[in-house]
Amino acid sequence: MAKHVVAPVKEIAPGERKIVELEGRSIGVFNVNGEFYALRNRCPHQGGPTCEGKLTGFVTADVPGEYTYSRKGEILRCAWHG
């Protein structure tokens, strides 16, 4: 596996992203609570720019009307498909 330096750590703050070009591919690099993750910026459904989508959380409900919101900023929604 190849490793690439895309930015200084301080350039991608927690909860932020940077989209870069590597070896002809668009890649989104995300800082999730101080850990970095990379994802190809291409929706497998229609080729849209997935990494430009909204960062959200996860909603669960054990019973109607009582919701729990967790994993804030860890869920990426496709820019085209939500």
Secondary structure, 3 states (H helix, E strand, C coil): CCCCCCCCHHHCCCCCEEEEEECCEEEEEEEECCEEEEEECCCCCCCCCHHHCCEEEEEEEEECCEEEEEEEEEEECCCCCC
